[in-house]
Amino acid sequence: MSRGVFRSLKGFDRARERYPRVSAPVTLVYSENDWSKPAERDRVANALTDVHRITVPRTGHFSALERPDEMARILLDAA
């Protein structure tokens, strides 16, 4: 799994360049104990124009596996 993530990093960087052109509302969902750094989360949020941020407490990177009911609620609320 790690190899796939590392192979995709250049694509993630290229995608970030497009964030300012996103005109649809975006909900960013992060887990409290995720590997992403707060500065990176802020950078993504600041690049978007209409953004709502949610942090799922007591959860690691795989929030859909760890707290599926909470993730389903978030998705339904965003719809």
mmCIF file of the N, C-alpha and C atoms, coordinates in Angstrom:
data_MODEL
# 
_entry.id   MODEL 
# 
loop_
_atom_site.group_PDB 
_atom_site.id 
_atom_site.type_symbol 
_atom_site.label_atom_id 
_atom_site.label_alt_id 
_atom_site.label_comp_id 
_atom_site.label_asym_id 
_atom_site.label_entity_id 
_atom_site.label_seq_id 
_atom_site.pdbx_PDB_ins_code 
_atom_site.Cartn_x 
_atom_site.Cartn_y 
_atom_site.Cartn_z 
_atom_site.occupancy 
_atom_site.B_iso_or_equiv 
_atom_site.pdbx_formal_charge 
_atom_site.auth_seq_id 
_atom_site.auth_comp_id 
_atom_site.auth_asym_id 
_atom_site.auth_atom_id 
_atom_site.pdbx_PDB_model_num 
ATOM 1   N N  . MET A 1 1  ? 0.814   -1.187 0.000  1.00 0.00 ? 1  MET A N  1 
ATOM 2   C CA . MET A 1 1  ? 0.000   0.000  0.000  1.00 0.00 ? 1  MET A CA 1 
ATOM 3   C C  . MET A 1 1  ? 0.864   1.261  0.000  1.00 0.00 ? 1  MET A C  1 
ATOM 4   N N  . SER A 1 2  ? 1.925   1.277  0.770  1.00 0.00 ? 2  SER A N  1 
ATOM 5   C CA . SER A 1 2  ? 2.788   2.452  0.836  1.00 0.00 ? 2  SER A CA 1 
ATOM 6   C C  . SER A 1 2  ? 3.377   2.792  -0.524 1.00 0.00 ? 2  SER A C  1 
ATOM 7   N N  . ARG A 1 3  ? 3.733   1.783  -1.294 1.00 0.00 ? 3  ARG A N  1 
ATOM 8   C CA . ARG A 1 3  ? 4.317   2.045  -2.611 1.00 0.00 ? 3  ARG A CA 1 
ATOM 9   C C  . ARG A 1 3  ? 3.338   2.805  -3.497 1.00 0.00 ? 3  ARG A C  1 
ATOM 10  N N  . GLY A 1 4  ? 2.073   2.420  -3.460 1.00 0.00 ? 4  GLY A N  1 
ATOM 11  C CA . GLY A 1 4  ? 1.063   3.106  -4.263 1.00 0.00 ? 4  GLY A CA 1 
ATOM 12  C C  . GLY A 1 4  ? 0.919   4.560  -3.867 1.00 0.00 ? 4  GLY A C  1 
ATOM 13  N N  . VAL A 1 5  ? 0.951   4.819  -2.583 1.00 0.00 ? 5  VAL A N  1 
ATOM 14  C CA . VAL A 1 5  ? 0.853   6.199  -2.100 1.00 0.00 ? 5  VAL A CA 1 
ATOM 15  C C  . VAL A 1 5  ? 2.053   6.993  -2.586 1.00 0.00 ? 5  VAL A C  1 
ATOM 16  N N  . PHE A 1 6  ? 3.249   6.448  -2.432 1.00 0.00 ? 6  PHE A N  1 
ATOM 17  C CA . PHE A 1 6  ? 4.453   7.163  -2.845 1.00 0.00 ? 6  PHE A CA 1 
ATOM 18  C C  . PHE A 1 6  ? 4.483   7.384  -4.352 1.00 0.00 ? 6  PHE A C  1 
ATOM 19  N N  . ARG A 1 7  ? 3.991   6.434  -5.137 1.00 0.00 ? 7  ARG A N  1 
ATOM 20  C CA . ARG A 1 7  ? 3.941   6.607  -6.588 1.00 0.00 ? 7  ARG A CA 1 
ATOM 21  C C  . ARG A 1 7  ? 2.971   7.715  -6.983 1.00 0.00 ? 7  ARG A C  1 
ATOM 22  N N  . SER A 1 8  ? 1.991   7.967  -6.168 1.00 0.00 ? 8  SER A N  1 
ATOM 23  C CA . SER A 1 8  ? 0.956   8.959  -6.485 1.00 0.00 ? 8  SER A CA 1 
ATOM 24  C C  . SER A 1 8  ? 1.302   10.367 -6.023 1.00 0.00 ? 8  SER A C  1 
ATOM 25  N N  . LEU A 1 9  ? 2.367   10.545 -5.278 1.00 0.00 ? 9  LEU A N  1 
ATOM 26  C CA . LEU A 1 9  ? 2.663   11.850 -4.694 1.00 0.00 ? 9  LEU A CA 1 
ATOM 27  C C  . LEU A 1 9  ? 2.761   12.965 -5.729 1.00 0.00 ? 9  LEU A C  1 
ATOM 28  N N  . LYS A 1 10 ? 3.407   12.719 -6.858 1.00 0.00 ? 10 LYS A N  1 
ATOM 29  C CA . LYS A 1 10 ? 3.518   13.765 -7.875 1.00 0.00 ? 10 LYS A CA 1 
ATOM 30  C C  . LYS A 1 10 ? 2.137   14.165 -8.378 1.00 0.00 ? 10 LYS A C  1 
ATOM 31  N N  . GLY A 1 11 ? 1.238   13.217 -8.519 1.00 0.00 ? 11 GLY A N  1 
ATOM 32  C CA . GLY A 1 11 ? -0.128  13.517 -8.941 1.00 0.00 ? 11 GLY A CA 1 
ATOM 33  C C  . GLY A 1 11 ? -0.860  14.358 -7.911 1.00 0.00 ? 11 GLY A C  1 
ATOM 34  N N  . PHE A 1 12 ? -0.633  14.069 -6.629 1.00 0.00 ? 12 PHE A N  1 
ATOM 35  C CA . PHE A 1 12 ? -1.252  14.870 -5.574 1.00 0.00 ? 12 PHE A CA 1 
ATOM 36  C C  . PHE A 1 12 ? -0.762  16.311 -5.655 1.00 0.00 ? 12 PHE A C  1 
ATOM 37  N N  . ASP A 1 13 ? 0.541   16.484 -5.881 1.00 0.00 ? 13 ASP A N  1 
ATOM 38  C CA . ASP A 1 13 ? 1.101   17.830 -5.995 1.00 0.00 ? 13 ASP A CA 1 
ATOM 39  C C  . ASP A 1 13 ? 0.499   18.577 -7.172 1.00 0.00 ? 13 ASP A C  1 
ATOM 40  N N  . ARG A 1 14 ? 0.363   17.917 -8.304 1.00 0.00 ? 14 ARG A N  1 
ATOM 41  C CA . ARG A 1 14 ? -0.236  18.567 -9.483 1.00 0.00 ? 14 ARG A CA 1 
ATOM 42  C C  . ARG A 1 14 ? -1.699  18.916 -9.227 1.00 0.00 ? 14 ARG A C  1 
ATOM 43  N N  . ALA A 1 15 ? -2.409  18.066 -8.519 1.00 0.00 ? 15 ALA A N  1 
ATOM 44  C CA . ALA A 1 15 ? -3.822  18.326 -8.232 1.00 0.00 ? 15 ALA A CA 1 
ATOM 45  C C  . ALA A 1 15 ? -3.980  19.568 -7.356 1.00 0.00 ? 15 ALA A C  1 
ATOM 46  N N  . ARG A 1 16 ? -3.065  19.784 -6.443 1.00 0.00 ? 16 ARG A N  1 
ATOM 47  C CA . ARG A 1 16 ? -3.154  20.946 -5.547 1.00 0.00 ? 16 ARG A CA 1 
ATOM 48  C C  . ARG A 1 16 ? -3.170  22.260 -6.311 1.00 0.00 ? 16 ARG A C  1 
ATOM 49  N N  . GLU A 1 17 ? -2.499  22.285 -7.456 1.00 0.00 ? 17 GLU A N  1 
ATOM 50  C CA . GLU A 1 17 ? -2.472  23.500 -8.272 1.00 0.00 ? 17 GLU A CA 1 
ATOM 51  C C  . GLU A 1 17 ? -3.871  23.872 -8.752 1.00 0.00 ? 17 GLU A C  1 
ATOM 52  N N  . ARG A 1 18 ? -4.772  22.907 -8.820 1.00 0.00 ? 18 ARG A N  1 
ATOM 53  C CA . ARG A 1 18 ? -6.124  23.144 -9.330 1.00 0.00 ? 18 ARG A CA 1 
ATOM 54  C C  . ARG A 1 18 ? -7.120  23.542 -8.236 1.00 0.00 ? 18 ARG A C  1 
ATOM 55  N N  . TYR A 1 19 ? -6.760  23.411 -6.997 1.00 0.00 ? 19 TYR A N  1 
ATOM 56  C CA . TYR A 1 19 ? -7.686  23.704 -5.903 1.00 0.00 ? 19 TYR A CA 1 
ATOM 57  C C  . TYR A 1 19 ? -8.312  25.099 -6.005 1.00 0.00 ? 19 TYR A C  1 
ATOM 58  N N  . PRO A 1 20 ? -7.550  26.141 -6.313 1.00 0.00 ? 20 PRO A N  1 
ATOM 59  C CA . PRO A 1 20 ? -8.173  27.468 -6.377 1.00 0.00 ? 20 PRO A CA 1 
ATOM 60  C C  . PRO A 1 20 ? -9.259  27.584 -7.453 1.00 0.00 ? 20 PRO A C  1 
ATOM 61  N N  . ARG A 1 21 ? -9.278  26.691 -8.422 1.00 0.00 ? 21 ARG A N  1 
ATOM 62  C CA . ARG A 1 21 ? -10.292 26.735 -9.494 1.00 0.00 ? 21 ARG A CA 1 
ATOM 63  C C  . ARG A 1 21 ? -11.562 25.965 -9.128 1.00 0.00 ? 21 ARG A C  1 
ATOM 64  N N  . VAL A 1 22 ? -11.578 25.300 -7.986 1.00 0.00 ? 22 VAL A N  1 
ATOM 65  C CA . VAL A 1 22 ? -12.759 24.538 -7.568 1.00 0.00 ? 22 VAL A CA 1 
ATOM 66  C C  . VAL A 1 22 ? -13.833 25.528 -7.114 1.00 0.00 ? 22 VAL A C  1 
ATOM 67  N N  . SER A 1 23 ? -14.994 25.457 -7.759 1.00 0.00 ? 23 SER A N  1 
ATOM 68  C CA . SER A 1 23 ? -16.061 26.397 -7.409 1.00 0.00 ? 23 SER A CA 1 
ATOM 69  C C  . SER A 1 23 ? -17.173 25.742 -6.581 1.00 0.00 ? 23 SER A C  1 
ATOM 70  N N  . ALA A 1 24 ? -17.182 24.429 -6.501 1.00 0.00 ? 24 ALA A N  1 
ATOM 71  C CA . ALA A 1 24 ? -18.200 23.715 -5.726 1.00 0.00 ? 24 ALA A CA 1 
ATOM 72  C C  . ALA A 1 24 ? -17.845 23.745 -4.238 1.00 0.00 ? 24 ALA A C  1 
ATOM 73  N N  . PRO A 1 25 ? -18.855 23.690 -3.378 1.00 0.00 ? 25 PRO A N  1 
ATOM 74  C CA . PRO A 1 25 ? -18.568 23.591 -1.942 1.00 0.00 ? 25 PRO A CA 1 
ATOM 75  C C  . PRO A 1 25 ? -17.820 22.291 -1.640 1.00 0.00 ? 25 PRO A C  1 
ATOM 76  N N  . VAL A 1 26 ? -16.887 22.367 -0.716 1.00 0.00 ? 26 VAL A N  1 
ATOM 77  C CA . VAL A 1 26 ? -16.061 21.217 -0.354 1.00 0.00 ? 26 VAL A CA 1 
ATOM 78  C C  . VAL A 1 26 ? -16.124 21.010 1.150  1.00 0.00 ? 26 VAL A C  1 
ATOM 79  N N  . THR A 1 27 ? -16.325 19.770 1.565  1.00 0.00 ? 27 THR A N  1 
ATOM 80  C CA . THR A 1 27 ? -16.231 19.410 2.971  1.00 0.00 ? 27 THR A CA 1 
ATOM 81  C C  . THR A 1 27 ? -14.968 18.593 3.157  1.00 0.00 ? 27 THR A C  1 
ATOM 82  N N  . LEU A 1 28 ? -14.046 19.099 3.947  1.00 0.00 ? 28 LEU A N  1 
ATOM 83  C CA . LEU A 1 28 ? -12.802 18.394 4.258  1.00 0.00 ? 28 LEU A CA 1 
ATOM 84  C C  . LEU A 1 28 ? -13.010 17.651 5.566  1.00 0.00 ? 28 LEU A C  1 
ATOM 85  N N  . VAL A 1 29 ? -12.802 16.356 5.546  1.00 0.00 ? 29 VAL A N  1 
ATOM 86  C CA . VAL A 1 29 ? -12.967 15.540 6.742  1.00 0.00 ? 29 VAL A CA 1 
ATOM 87  C C  . VAL A 1 29 ? -11.604 14.984 7.127  1.00 0.00 ? 29 VAL A C  1 
ATOM 88  N N  . TYR A 1 30 ? -11.156 15.337 8.300  1.00 0.00 ? 30 TYR A N  1 
ATOM 89  C CA . TYR A 1 30 ? -9.885  14.841 8.826  1.00 0.00 ? 30 TYR A CA 1 
ATOM 90  C C  . TYR A 1 30 ? -10.144 14.086 10.116 1.00 0.00 ? 30 TYR A C  1 
ATOM 91  N N  . SER A 1 31 ? -9.275  13.174 10.411 1.00 0.00 ? 31 SER A N  1 
ATOM 92  C CA . SER A 1 31 ? -9.353  12.440 11.665 1.00 0.00 ? 31 SER A CA 1 
ATOM 93  C C  . SER A 1 31 ? -8.427  13.089 12.681 1.00 0.00 ? 31 SER A C  1 
ATOM 94  N N  . GLU A 1 32 ? -8.835  13.062 13.920 1.00 0.00 ? 32 GLU A N  1 
ATOM 95  C CA . GLU A 1 32 ? -8.056  13.694 14.983 1.00 0.00 ? 32 GLU A CA 1 
ATOM 96  C C  . GLU A 1 32 ? -6.621  13.176 15.016 1.00 0.00 ? 32 GLU A C  1 
ATOM 97  N N  . ASN A 1 33 ? -6.442  11.878 14.822 1.00 0.00 ? 33 ASN A N  1 
ATOM 98  C CA . ASN A 1 33 ? -5.111  11.272 14.905 1.00 0.00 ? 33 ASN A CA 1 
ATOM 99  C C  . ASN A 1 33 ? -4.582  10.852 13.540 1.00 0.00 ? 33 ASN A C  1 
ATOM 100 N N  . ASP A 1 34 ? -4.973  11.583 12.506 1.00 0.00 ? 34 ASP A N  1 
ATOM 101 C CA . ASP A 1 34 ? -4.517  11.291 11.146 1.00 0.00 ? 34 ASP A CA 1 
ATOM 102 C C  . ASP A 1 34 ? -3.047  11.659 11.012 1.00 0.00 ? 34 ASP A C  1 
ATOM 103 N N  . TRP A 1 35 ? -2.415  11.153 9.966  1.00 0.00 ? 35 TRP A N  1 
ATOM 104 C CA . TRP A 1 35 ? -1.005  11.447 9.737  1.00 0.00 ? 35 TRP A CA 1 
ATOM 105 C C  . TRP A 1 35 ? -0.803  12.817 9.117  1.00 0.00 ? 35 TRP A C  1 
ATOM 106 N N  . SER A 1 36 ? -1.850  13.416 8.577  1.00 0.00 ? 36 SER A N  1 
ATOM 107 C CA . SER A 1 36 ? -1.692  14.734 7.955  1.00 0.00 ? 36 SER A CA 1 
ATOM 108 C C  . SER A 1 36 ? -1.419  15.783 9.030  1.00 0.00 ? 36 SER A C  1 
ATOM 109 N N  . LYS A 1 37 ? -0.611  16.731 8.683  1.00 0.00 ? 37 LYS A N  1 
ATOM 110 C CA . LYS A 1 37 ? -0.209  17.786 9.613  1.00 0.00 ? 37 LYS A CA 1 
ATOM 111 C C  . LYS A 1 37 ? -1.207  18.943 9.554  1.00 0.00 ? 37 LYS A C  1 
ATOM 112 N N  . PRO A 1 38 ? -1.424  19.629 10.678 1.00 0.00 ? 38 PRO A N  1 
ATOM 113 C CA . PRO A 1 38 ? -2.336  20.784 10.679 1.00 0.00 ? 38 PRO A CA 1 
ATOM 114 C C  . PRO A 1 38 ? -1.984  21.832 9.615  1.00 0.00 ? 38 PRO A C  1 
ATOM 115 N N  . ALA A 1 39 ? -0.705  22.066 9.380  1.00 0.00 ? 39 ALA A N  1 
ATOM 116 C CA . ALA A 1 39 ? -0.306  23.062 8.374  1.00 0.00 ? 39 ALA A CA 1 
ATOM 117 C C  . ALA A 1 39 ? -0.758  22.640 6.976  1.00 0.00 ? 39 ALA A C  1 
ATOM 118 N N  . GLU A 1 40 ? -0.689  21.361 6.672  1.00 0.00 ? 40 GLU A N  1 
ATOM 119 C CA . GLU A 1 40 ? -1.139  20.872 5.370  1.00 0.00 ? 40 GLU A CA 1 
ATOM 120 C C  . GLU A 1 40 ? -2.659  21.001 5.262  1.00 0.00 ? 40 GLU A C  1 
ATOM 121 N N  . ARG A 1 41 ? -3.357  20.698 6.326  1.00 0.00 ? 41 ARG A N  1 
ATOM 122 C CA . ARG A 1 41 ? -4.813  20.841 6.330  1.00 0.00 ? 41 ARG A CA 1 
ATOM 123 C C  . ARG A 1 41 ? -5.207  22.291 6.091  1.00 0.00 ? 41 ARG A C  1 
ATOM 124 N N  . ASP A 1 42 ? -4.499  23.216 6.742  1.00 0.00 ? 42 ASP A N  1 
ATOM 125 C CA . ASP A 1 42 ? -4.766  24.646 6.554  1.00 0.00 ? 42 ASP A CA 1 
ATOM 126 C C  . ASP A 1 42 ? -4.473  25.073 5.120  1.00 0.00 ? 42 ASP A C  1 
ATOM 127 N N  . ARG A 1 43 ? -3.383  24.568 4.555  1.00 0.00 ? 43 ARG A N  1 
ATOM 128 C CA . ARG A 1 43 ? -3.009  24.921 3.185  1.00 0.00 ? 43 ARG A CA 1 
ATOM 129 C C  . ARG A 1 43 ? -4.100  24.498 2.203  1.00 0.00 ? 43 ARG A C  1 
ATOM 130 N N  . VAL A 1 44 ? -4.628  23.307 2.378  1.00 0.00 ? 44 VAL A N  1 
ATOM 131 C CA . VAL A 1 44 ? -5.690  22.824 1.498  1.00 0.00 ? 44 VAL A CA 1 
ATOM 132 C C  . VAL A 1 44 ? -6.939  23.686 1.673  1.00 0.00 ? 44 VAL A C  1 
ATOM 133 N N  . ALA A 1 45 ? -7.345  23.923 2.899  1.00 0.00 ? 45 ALA A N  1 
ATOM 134 C CA . ALA A 1 45 ? -8.549  24.719 3.162  1.00 0.00 ? 45 ALA A CA 1 
ATOM 135 C C  . ALA A 1 45 ? -8.412  26.133 2.607  1.00 0.00 ? 45 ALA A C  1 
ATOM 136 N N  . ASN A 1 46 ? -7.248  26.733 2.744  1.00 0.00 ? 46 ASN A N  1 
ATOM 137 C CA . ASN A 1 46 ? -7.036  28.096 2.275  1.00 0.00 ? 46 ASN A CA 1 
ATOM 138 C C  . ASN A 1 46 ? -6.998  28.195 0.756  1.00 0.00 ? 46 ASN A C  1 
ATOM 139 N N  . ALA A 1 47 ? -6.719  27.098 0.075  1.00 0.00 ? 47 ALA A N  1 
ATOM 140 C CA . ALA A 1 47 ? -6.680  27.107 -1.391 1.00 0.00 ? 47 ALA A CA 1 
ATOM 141 C C  . ALA A 1 47 ? -8.075  26.995 -1.997 1.00 0.00 ? 47 ALA A C  1 
ATOM 142 N N  . LEU A 1 48 ? -9.048  26.606 -1.190 1.00 0.00 ? 48 LEU A N  1 
ATOM 143 C CA . LEU A 1 48 ? -10.424 26.434 -1.663 1.00 0.00 ? 48 LEU A CA 1 
ATOM 144 C C  . LEU A 1 48 ? -11.261 27.650 -1.276 1.00 0.00 ? 48 LEU A C  1 
ATOM 145 N N  . THR A 1 49 ? -12.318 27.919 -2.046 1.00 0.00 ? 49 THR A N  1 
ATOM 146 C CA . THR A 1 49 ? -13.110 29.109 -1.766 1.00 0.00 ? 49 THR A CA 1 
ATOM 147 C C  . THR A 1 49 ? -14.297 28.842 -0.851 1.00 0.00 ? 49 THR A C  1 
ATOM 148 N N  . ASP A 1 50 ? -14.961 27.711 -1.007 1.00 0.00 ? 50 ASP A N  1 
ATOM 149 C CA . ASP A 1 50 ? -16.152 27.402 -0.207 1.00 0.00 ? 50 ASP A CA 1 
ATOM 150 C C  . ASP A 1 50 ? -15.904 26.080 0.521  1.00 0.00 ? 50 ASP A C  1 
ATOM 151 N N  . VAL A 1 51 ? -15.333 26.168 1.711  1.00 0.00 ? 51 VAL A N  1 
ATOM 152 C CA . VAL A 1 51 ? -14.881 24.963 2.398  1.00 0.00 ? 51 VAL A CA 1 
ATOM 153 C C  . VAL A 1 51 ? -15.440 24.891 3.820  1.00 0.00 ? 51 VAL A C  1 
ATOM 154 N N  . HIS A 1 52 ? -15.781 23.676 4.202  1.00 0.00 ? 52 HIS A N  1 
ATOM 155 C CA . HIS A 1 52 ? -16.232 23.367 5.562  1.00 0.00 ? 52 HIS A CA 1 
ATOM 156 C C  . HIS A 1 52 ? -15.305 22.269 6.071  1.00 0.00 ? 52 HIS A C  1 
ATOM 157 N N  . ARG A 1 53 ? -14.776 22.445 7.266  1.00 0.00 ? 53 ARG A N  1 
ATOM 158 C CA . ARG A 1 53 ? -13.842 21.463 7.825  1.00 0.00 ? 53 ARG A CA 1 
ATOM 159 C C  . ARG A 1 53 ? -14.476 20.727 8.989  1.00 0.00 ? 53 ARG A C  1 
ATOM 160 N N  . ILE A 1 54 ? -14.245 19.415 9.013  1.00 0.00 ? 54 ILE A N  1 
ATOM 161 C CA . ILE A 1 54 ? -14.721 18.566 10.093 1.00 0.00 ? 54 ILE A CA 1 
ATOM 162 C C  . ILE A 1 54 ? -13.547 17.723 10.574 1.00 0.00 ? 54 ILE A C  1 
ATOM 163 N N  . THR A 1 55 ? -13.402 17.615 11.891 1.00 0.00 ? 55 THR A N  1 
ATOM 164 C CA . THR A 1 55 ? -12.405 16.715 12.465 1.00 0.00 ? 55 THR A CA 1 
ATOM 165 C C  . THR A 1 55 ? -13.146 15.645 13.254 1.00 0.00 ? 55 THR A C  1 
ATOM 166 N N  . VAL A 1 56 ? -12.900 14.400 12.901 1.00 0.00 ? 56 VAL A N  1 
ATOM 167 C CA . VAL A 1 56 ? -13.542 13.275 13.576 1.00 0.00 ? 56 VAL A CA 1 
ATOM 168 C C  . VAL A 1 56 ? -12.682 12.914 14.793 1.00 0.00 ? 56 VAL A C  1 
ATOM 169 N N  . PRO A 1 57 ? -13.221 13.036 16.000 1.00 0.00 ? 57 PRO A N  1 
ATOM 170 C CA . PRO A 1 57 ? -12.419 12.766 17.203 1.00 0.00 ? 57 PRO A CA 1 
ATOM 171 C C  . PRO A 1 57 ? -12.125 11.278 17.391 1.00 0.00 ? 57 PRO A C  1 
ATOM 172 N N  . ARG A 1 58 ? -11.057 11.021 18.116 1.00 0.00 ? 58 ARG A N  1 
ATOM 173 C CA . ARG A 1 58 ? -10.674 9.659  18.507 1.00 0.00 ? 58 ARG A CA 1 
ATOM 174 C C  . ARG A 1 58 ? -10.592 8.698  17.314 1.00 0.00 ? 58 ARG A C  1 
ATOM 175 N N  . THR A 1 59 ? -10.038 9.187  16.213 1.00 0.00 ? 59 THR A N  1 
ATOM 176 C CA . THR A 1 59 ? -9.977  8.388  14.996 1.00 0.00 ? 59 THR A CA 1 
ATOM 177 C C  . THR A 1 59 ? -8.633  8.579  14.330 1.00 0.00 ? 59 THR A C  1 
ATOM 178 N N  . GLY A 1 60 ? -8.136  7.502  13.717 1.00 0.00 ? 60 GLY A N  1 
ATOM 179 C CA . GLY A 1 60 ? -6.894  7.556  12.961 1.00 0.00 ? 60 GLY A CA 1 
ATOM 180 C C  . GLY A 1 60 ? -7.153  7.791  11.487 1.00 0.00 ? 60 GLY A C  1 
ATOM 181 N N  . HIS A 1 61 ? -6.222  7.397  10.646 1.00 0.00 ? 61 HIS A N  1 
ATOM 182 C CA . HIS A 1 61 ? -6.302  7.677  9.216  1.00 0.00 ? 61 HIS A CA 1 
ATOM 183 C C  . HIS A 1 61 ? -7.487  6.994  8.537  1.00 0.00 ? 61 HIS A C  1 
ATOM 184 N N  . PHE A 1 62 ? -7.859  5.826  8.975  1.00 0.00 ? 62 PHE A N  1 
ATOM 185 C CA . PHE A 1 62 ? -8.910  5.062  8.314  1.00 0.00 ? 62 PHE A CA 1 
ATOM 186 C C  . PHE A 1 62 ? -10.249 5.248  9.031  1.00 0.00 ? 62 PHE A C  1 
ATOM 187 N N  . SER A 1 63 ? -10.727 6.469  9.013  1.00 0.00 ? 63 SER A N  1 
ATOM 188 C CA . SER A 1 63 ? -11.934 6.808  9.763  1.00 0.00 ? 63 SER A CA 1 
ATOM 189 C C  . SER A 1 63 ? -13.157 6.024  9.295  1.00 0.00 ? 63 SER A C  1 
ATOM 190 N N  . ALA A 1 64 ? -13.247 5.709  8.018  1.00 0.00 ? 64 ALA A N  1 
ATOM 191 C CA . ALA A 1 64 ? -14.405 4.953  7.526  1.00 0.00 ? 64 ALA A CA 1 
ATOM 192 C C  . ALA A 1 64 ? -14.443 3.545  8.103  1.00 0.00 ? 64 ALA A C  1 
ATOM 193 N N  . LEU A 1 65 ? -13.302 3.006  8.456  1.00 0.00 ? 65 LEU A N  1 
ATOM 194 C CA . LEU A 1 65 ? -13.245 1.688  9.088  1.00 0.00 ? 65 LEU A CA 1 
ATOM 195 C C  . LEU A 1 65 ? -13.408 1.787  10.602 1.00 0.00 ? 65 LEU A C  1 
ATOM 196 N N  . GLU A 1 66 ? -12.833 2.831  11.171 1.00 0.00 ? 66 GLU A N  1 
ATOM 197 C CA . GLU A 1 66 ? -12.851 2.977  12.621 1.00 0.00 ? 66 GLU A CA 1 
ATOM 198 C C  . GLU A 1 66 ? -14.179 3.517  13.148 1.00 0.00 ? 66 GLU A C  1 
ATOM 199 N N  . ARG A 1 67 ? -14.806 4.418  12.404 1.00 0.00 ? 67 ARG A N  1 
ATOM 200 C CA . ARG A 1 67 ? -16.053 5.055  12.854 1.00 0.00 ? 67 ARG A CA 1 
ATOM 201 C C  . ARG A 1 67 ? -17.023 5.187  11.677 1.00 0.00 ? 67 ARG A C  1 
ATOM 202 N N  . PRO A 1 68 ? -17.453 4.052  11.120 1.00 0.00 ? 68 PRO A N  1 
ATOM 203 C CA . PRO A 1 68 ? -18.299 4.101  9.921  1.00 0.00 ? 68 PRO A CA 1 
ATOM 204 C C  . PRO A 1 68 ? -19.612 4.847  10.132 1.00 0.00 ? 68 PRO A C  1 
ATOM 205 N N  . ASP A 1 69 ? -20.219 4.744  11.298 1.00 0.00 ? 69 ASP A N  1 
ATOM 206 C CA . ASP A 1 69 ? -21.482 5.451  11.537 1.00 0.00 ? 69 ASP A CA 1 
ATOM 207 C C  . ASP A 1 69 ? -21.280 6.966  11.482 1.00 0.00 ? 69 ASP A C  1 
ATOM 208 N N  . GLU A 1 70 ? -20.196 7.439  12.048 1.00 0.00 ? 70 GLU A N  1 
ATOM 209 C CA . GLU A 1 70 ? -19.899 8.876  12.040 1.00 0.00 ? 70 GLU A CA 1 
ATOM 210 C C  . GLU A 1 70 ? -19.617 9.352  10.619 1.00 0.00 ? 70 GLU A C  1 
ATOM 211 N N  . MET A 1 71 ? -18.875 8.580  9.857  1.00 0.00 ? 71 MET A N  1 
ATOM 212 C CA . MET A 1 71 ? -18.583 8.958  8.471  1.00 0.00 ? 71 MET A CA 1 
ATOM 213 C C  . MET A 1 71 ? -19.853 8.968  7.633  1.00 0.00 ? 71 MET A C  1 
ATOM 214 N N  . ALA A 1 72 ? -20.736 8.004  7.827  1.00 0.00 ? 72 ALA A N  1 
ATOM 215 C CA . ALA A 1 72 ? -22.005 7.988  7.095  1.00 0.00 ? 72 ALA A CA 1 
ATOM 216 C C  . ALA A 1 72 ? -22.838 9.218  7.442  1.00 0.00 ? 72 ALA A C  1 
ATOM 217 N N  . ARG A 1 73 ? -22.849 9.598  8.708  1.00 0.00 ? 73 ARG A N  1 
ATOM 218 C CA . ARG A 1 73 ? -23.600 10.786 9.129  1.00 0.00 ? 73 ARG A CA 1 
ATOM 219 C C  . ARG A 1 73 ? -23.045 12.030 8.446  1.00 0.00 ? 73 ARG A C  1 
ATOM 220 N N  . ILE A 1 74 ? -21.719 12.148 8.403  1.00 0.00 ? 74 ILE A N  1 
ATOM 221 C CA . ILE A 1 74 ? -21.074 13.304 7.755  1.00 0.00 ? 74 ILE A CA 1 
ATOM 222 C C  . ILE A 1 74 ? -21.439 13.364 6.283  1.00 0.00 ? 74 ILE A C  1 
ATOM 223 N N  . LEU A 1 75 ? -21.383 12.243 5.603  1.00 0.00 ? 75 LEU A N  1 
ATOM 224 C CA . LEU A 1 75 ? -21.716 12.201 4.181  1.00 0.00 ? 75 LEU A CA 1 
ATOM 225 C C  . LEU A 1 75 ? -23.184 12.559 3.941  1.00 0.00 ? 75 LEU A C  1 
ATOM 226 N N  . LEU A 1 76 ? -24.065 12.036 4.758  1.00 0.00 ? 76 LEU A N  1 
ATOM 227 C CA . LEU A 1 76 ? -25.483 12.346 4.590  1.00 0.00 ? 76 LEU A CA 1 
ATOM 228 C C  . LEU A 1 76 ? -25.776 13.819 4.882  1.00 0.00 ? 76 LEU A C  1 
ATOM 229 N N  . ASP A 1 77 ? -25.108 14.374 5.882  1.00 0.00 ? 77 ASP A N  1 
ATOM 230 C CA . ASP A 1 77 ? -25.298 15.802 6.201  1.00 0.00 ? 77 ASP A CA 1 
ATOM 231 C C  . ASP A 1 77 ? -24.798 16.696 5.074  1.00 0.00 ? 77 ASP A C  1 
ATOM 232 N N  . ALA A 1 78 ? -23.732 16.266 4.382  1.00 0.00 ? 78 ALA A N  1 
ATOM 233 C CA . ALA A 1 78 ? -23.144 17.077 3.312  1.00 0.00 ? 78 ALA A CA 1 
ATOM 234 C C  . ALA A 1 78 ? -23.985 16.990 2.029  1.00 0.00 ? 78 ALA A C  1 
ATOM 235 N N  . ALA A 1 79 ? -24.791 15.955 1.911  1.00 0.00 ? 79 ALA A N  1 
ATOM 236 C CA . ALA A 1 79 ? -25.558 15.753 0.664  1.00 0.00 ? 79 ALA A CA 1 
ATOM 237 C C  . ALA A 1 79 ? -26.724 16.702 0.541  1.00 0.00 ? 79 ALA A C  1 
# 
